[in-house]
């Protein structure tokens, strides 16, 4: 893409409203980005798509709402369908939770956030929910 040096990839996605999970595992949707170098975050799928192989840093912070007694919703960071890290809300109503990780990615790898617990929700008003990531080190293609 014009204007970007090779080895640049970064995004910051934000939620602008509430979302209640209706199934066991549900992708958290984001409505806007403030940074989206190489258009690596797809607002249609709510997935980060790796265009440059290398080592990346990802973080997320989510405001969980409506937690019921005995219900502990998880916010999971998924990589190609496998959970790689999680944050759990433990019987506290309306709380900010998050996590971060460093991961090696190949071209085409996809990451996204899921909420796991039917009937629980997240509140993104006033940018209380964010998901971001950036490339730390570029790696050449494997031979």
KOLFITOR-67448 format. One record per residue (C-alpha): residue number from 0; chain; residue in one letter; y negated, z negated, x. Coordinates in Angstrom, 3 decimals. Layout:
# KOLFITOR-67448
<node pos="NUM" unit="A" code="A" v="Y" w="Z" u="X"/>
...
//
This chain:
# KOLFITOR-67448
<node pos="0" unit="A" code="X" v="0.000" w="0.000" u="0.000"/>
<node pos="1" unit="A" code="X" v="-3.459" w="0.841" u="1.224"/>
<node pos="2" unit="A" code="X" v="-5.436" w="-2.024" u="2.704"/>
<node pos="3" unit="A" code="X" v="-2.468" w="-4.225" u="3.622"/>
<node pos="4" unit="A" code="X" v="-1.044" w="-4.716" u="7.076"/>
<node pos="5" unit="A" code="X" v="2.694" w="-4.431" u="7.440"/>
<node pos="6" unit="A" code="X" v="4.216" w="-7.863" u="7.075"/>
<node pos="7" unit="A" code="X" v="1.891" w="-9.082" u="4.343"/>
<node pos="8" unit="A" code="X" v="3.378" w="-10.330" u="1.104"/>
<node pos="9" unit="A" code="X" v="2.017" w="-13.126" u="-1.084"/>
<node pos="10" unit="A" code="X" v="1.510" w="-14.079" u="-4.728"/>
<node pos="11" unit="A" code="X" v="0.161" w="-16.874" u="-6.905"/>
<node pos="12" unit="A" code="X" v="1.160" w="-16.697" u="-10.592"/>
<node pos="13" unit="A" code="X" v="-0.197" w="-18.953" u="-13.347"/>
<node pos="14" unit="A" code="X" v="0.773" w="-19.827" u="-16.892"/>
<node pos="15" unit="A" code="X" v="-2.018" w="-19.876" u="-19.500"/>
<node pos="16" unit="A" code="X" v="-0.263" w="-21.476" u="-22.490"/>
<node pos="17" unit="A" code="X" v="2.730" w="-23.481" u="-23.661"/>
<node pos="18" unit="A" code="X" v="6.369" w="-22.372" u="-23.674"/>
<node pos="19" unit="A" code="X" v="9.290" w="-24.137" u="-25.331"/>
<node pos="20" unit="A" code="X" v="12.814" w="-23.364" u="-24.213"/>
<node pos="21" unit="A" code="X" v="15.010" w="-22.103" u="-27.040"/>
<node pos="22" unit="A" code="X" v="18.197" w="-21.646" u="-25.025"/>
<node pos="23" unit="A" code="X" v="19.913" w="-23.567" u="-22.228"/>
<node pos="24" unit="A" code="X" v="18.377" w="-21.611" u="-19.335"/>
<node pos="25" unit="A" code="X" v="15.130" w="-19.756" u="-19.937"/>
<node pos="26" unit="A" code="X" v="12.838" w="-17.906" u="-17.540"/>
<node pos="27" unit="A" code="X" v="9.372" w="-19.440" u="-17.335"/>
<node pos="28" unit="A" code="X" v="6.805" w="-16.776" u="-18.130"/>
<node pos="29" unit="A" code="X" v="3.486" w="-16.361" u="-16.334"/>
<node pos="30" unit="A" code="X" v="0.495" w="-14.519" u="-17.727"/>
<node pos="31" unit="A" code="X" v="-1.760" w="-13.953" u="-14.723"/>
<node pos="32" unit="A" code="X" v="-1.885" w="-13.722" u="-10.949"/>
<node pos="33" unit="A" code="X" v="-4.765" w="-14.634" u="-8.674"/>
<node pos="34" unit="A" code="X" v="-3.110" w="-13.127" u="-5.597"/>
<node pos="35" unit="A" code="X" v="-0.452" w="-10.421" u="-5.710"/>
<node pos="36" unit="A" code="X" v="-0.303" w="-8.616" u="-2.368"/>
<node pos="37" unit="A" code="X" v="2.026" w="-5.587" u="-2.599"/>
<node pos="38" unit="A" code="X" v="2.443" w="-6.348" u="-6.321"/>
<node pos="39" unit="A" code="X" v="5.425" w="-8.476" u="-5.283"/>
<node pos="40" unit="A" code="X" v="5.251" w="-10.593" u="-8.467"/>
<node pos="41" unit="A" code="X" v="6.144" w="-8.646" u="-11.608"/>
<node pos="42" unit="A" code="X" v="4.424" w="-10.117" u="-14.685"/>
<node pos="43" unit="A" code="X" v="6.789" w="-8.171" u="-16.981"/>
<node pos="44" unit="A" code="X" v="9.968" w="-9.759" u="-15.594"/>
<node pos="45" unit="A" code="X" v="8.316" w="-12.896" u="-14.130"/>
<node pos="46" unit="A" code="X" v="10.255" w="-12.277" u="-10.913"/>
<node pos="47" unit="A" code="X" v="9.123" w="-12.136" u="-7.304"/>
<node pos="48" unit="A" code="X" v="10.688" w="-9.017" u="-5.754"/>
<node pos="49" unit="A" code="X" v="11.111" w="-8.913" u="-1.979"/>
<node pos="50" unit="A" code="X" v="9.711" w="-5.735" u="-0.382"/>
<node pos="51" unit="A" code="X" v="9.678" w="-6.995" u="3.231"/>
<node pos="52" unit="A" code="X" v="12.770" w="-8.715" u="4.701"/>
<node pos="53" unit="A" code="X" v="12.065" w="-12.042" u="6.353"/>
<node pos="54" unit="A" code="X" v="11.486" w="-15.764" u="5.941"/>
<node pos="55" unit="A" code="X" v="9.380" w="-16.846" u="2.948"/>
<node pos="56" unit="A" code="X" v="7.839" w="-20.076" u="1.670"/>
<node pos="57" unit="A" code="X" v="7.842" w="-20.722" u="-2.103"/>
<node pos="58" unit="A" code="X" v="6.399" w="-23.562" u="-4.159"/>
<node pos="59" unit="A" code="X" v="6.016" w="-24.384" u="-7.810"/>
<node pos="60" unit="A" code="X" v="4.315" w="-27.028" u="-9.877"/>
<node pos="61" unit="A" code="X" v="5.017" w="-27.269" u="-13.607"/>
<node pos="62" unit="A" code="X" v="3.675" w="-29.580" u="-16.311"/>
<node pos="63" unit="A" code="X" v="6.692" w="-30.567" u="-18.456"/>
<node pos="64" unit="A" code="X" v="5.936" w="-31.611" u="-22.053"/>
<node pos="65" unit="A" code="X" v="7.851" w="-33.155" u="-24.915"/>
<node pos="66" unit="A" code="X" v="10.614" w="-34.876" u="-22.981"/>
<node pos="67" unit="A" code="X" v="12.860" w="-36.748" u="-25.405"/>
<node pos="68" unit="A" code="X" v="14.698" w="-39.981" u="-24.534"/>
<node pos="69" unit="A" code="X" v="17.904" w="-39.204" u="-22.645"/>
<node pos="70" unit="A" code="X" v="16.844" w="-35.594" u="-21.967"/>
<node pos="71" unit="A" code="X" v="16.102" w="-34.684" u="-18.354"/>
<node pos="72" unit="A" code="X" v="14.894" w="-31.078" u="-18.115"/>
<node pos="73" unit="A" code="X" v="15.236" w="-29.253" u="-14.799"/>
<node pos="74" unit="A" code="X" v="12.909" w="-26.611" u="-13.412"/>
<node pos="75" unit="A" code="X" v="15.088" w="-24.384" u="-11.220"/>
<node pos="76" unit="A" code="X" v="14.072" w="-21.838" u="-8.597"/>
<node pos="77" unit="A" code="X" v="16.579" w="-19.003" u="-8.922"/>
<node pos="78" unit="A" code="X" v="17.520" w="-16.449" u="-6.228"/>
<node pos="79" unit="A" code="X" v="19.440" w="-13.451" u="-7.590"/>
<node pos="80" unit="A" code="X" v="20.899" w="-15.655" u="-10.346"/>
<node pos="81" unit="A" code="X" v="21.766" w="-18.688" u="-8.201"/>
<node pos="82" unit="A" code="X" v="19.766" w="-21.924" u="-8.240"/>
<node pos="83" unit="A" code="X" v="18.400" w="-22.686" u="-4.755"/>
<node pos="84" unit="A" code="X" v="16.229" w="-25.699" u="-5.556"/>
<node pos="85" unit="A" code="X" v="15.358" w="-27.825" u="-8.552"/>
<node pos="86" unit="A" code="X" v="12.935" w="-30.437" u="-9.851"/>
<node pos="87" unit="A" code="X" v="13.966" w="-32.879" u="-12.593"/>
<node pos="88" unit="A" code="X" v="11.925" w="-34.818" u="-15.120"/>
<node pos="89" unit="A" code="X" v="13.563" w="-38.215" u="-15.693"/>
<node pos="90" unit="A" code="X" v="12.793" w="-39.543" u="-19.196"/>
<node pos="91" unit="A" code="X" v="9.029" w="-39.351" u="-18.726"/>
<node pos="92" unit="A" code="X" v="7.013" w="-37.530" u="-21.344"/>
<node pos="93" unit="A" code="X" v="4.354" w="-35.109" u="-20.100"/>
<node pos="94" unit="A" code="X" v="4.606" w="-35.108" u="-16.305"/>
<node pos="95" unit="A" code="X" v="3.815" w="-32.717" u="-13.448"/>
<node pos="96" unit="A" code="X" v="6.861" w="-31.868" u="-11.312"/>
<node pos="97" unit="A" code="X" v="7.471" w="-29.361" u="-8.541"/>
<node pos="98" unit="A" code="X" v="9.295" w="-28.415" u="-5.401"/>
<node pos="99" unit="A" code="X" v="9.113" w="-26.049" u="-2.429"/>
<node pos="100" unit="A" code="X" v="11.493" w="-24.319" u="-0.058"/>
<node pos="101" unit="A" code="X" v="11.822" w="-21.846" u="2.798"/>
<node pos="102" unit="A" code="X" v="14.343" w="-19.021" u="2.374"/>
<node pos="103" unit="A" code="X" v="15.450" w="-15.843" u="4.172"/>
<node pos="104" unit="A" code="X" v="15.247" w="-12.760" u="1.937"/>
<node pos="105" unit="A" code="X" v="16.368" w="-9.154" u="2.057"/>
<node pos="106" unit="A" code="X" v="14.684" w="-6.189" u="0.392"/>
<node pos="107" unit="A" code="X" v="15.400" w="-6.279" u="-3.342"/>
<node pos="108" unit="A" code="X" v="16.097" w="-10.022" u="-3.572"/>
<node pos="109" unit="A" code="X" v="14.494" w="-11.591" u="-6.648"/>
<node pos="110" unit="A" code="X" v="13.268" w="-15.129" u="-7.340"/>
<node pos="111" unit="A" code="X" v="12.066" w="-16.718" u="-10.572"/>
<node pos="112" unit="A" code="X" v="11.733" w="-20.084" u="-12.319"/>
<node pos="113" unit="A" code="X" v="13.885" w="-21.335" u="-15.184"/>
<node pos="114" unit="A" code="X" v="13.604" w="-24.353" u="-17.439"/>
<node pos="115" unit="A" code="X" v="16.961" w="-25.838" u="-18.314"/>
<node pos="116" unit="A" code="X" v="17.024" w="-27.860" u="-21.501"/>
<node pos="117" unit="A" code="X" v="16.728" w="-26.490" u="-25.006"/>
<node pos="118" unit="A" code="X" v="13.779" w="-27.849" u="-26.984"/>
<node pos="119" unit="A" code="X" v="11.776" w="-28.915" u="-23.920"/>
<node pos="120" unit="A" code="X" v="8.681" w="-27.099" u="-22.791"/>
<node pos="121" unit="A" code="X" v="6.017" w="-26.464" u="-20.209"/>
<node pos="122" unit="A" code="X" v="2.244" w="-26.445" u="-20.640"/>
<node pos="123" unit="A" code="X" v="0.239" w="-24.006" u="-18.575"/>
<node pos="124" unit="A" code="X" v="-3.169" w="-24.516" u="-20.132"/>
<node pos="125" unit="A" code="X" v="-5.865" w="-25.063" u="-17.516"/>
<node pos="126" unit="A" code="X" v="-3.520" w="-23.648" u="-14.843"/>
<node pos="127" unit="A" code="X" v="-1.147" w="-26.649" u="-14.861"/>
<node pos="128" unit="A" code="X" v="1.830" w="-24.361" u="-14.096"/>
<node pos="129" unit="A" code="X" v="1.891" w="-22.257" u="-10.940"/>
<node pos="130" unit="A" code="X" v="4.451" w="-20.405" u="-8.863"/>
<node pos="131" unit="A" code="X" v="3.537" w="-19.035" u="-5.450"/>
<node pos="132" unit="A" code="X" v="5.071" w="-17.659" u="-2.299"/>
<node pos="133" unit="A" code="X" v="4.287" w="-15.869" u="0.917"/>
<node pos="134" unit="A" code="X" v="5.959" w="-14.267" u="3.908"/>
<node pos="135" unit="A" code="X" v="6.119" w="-16.486" u="6.996"/>
<node pos="136" unit="A" code="X" v="7.972" w="-14.176" u="9.385"/>
<node pos="137" unit="A" code="X" v="8.927" w="-10.535" u="8.992"/>
<node pos="138" unit="A" code="X" v="12.417" w="-9.505" u="10.112"/>
<node pos="139" unit="A" code="X" v="13.644" w="-6.025" u="11.001"/>
<node pos="140" unit="A" code="X" v="16.389" w="-4.449" u="8.907"/>
<node pos="141" unit="A" code="X" v="19.930" w="-5.508" u="9.832"/>
<node pos="142" unit="A" code="X" v="21.841" w="-2.861" u="11.729"/>
//
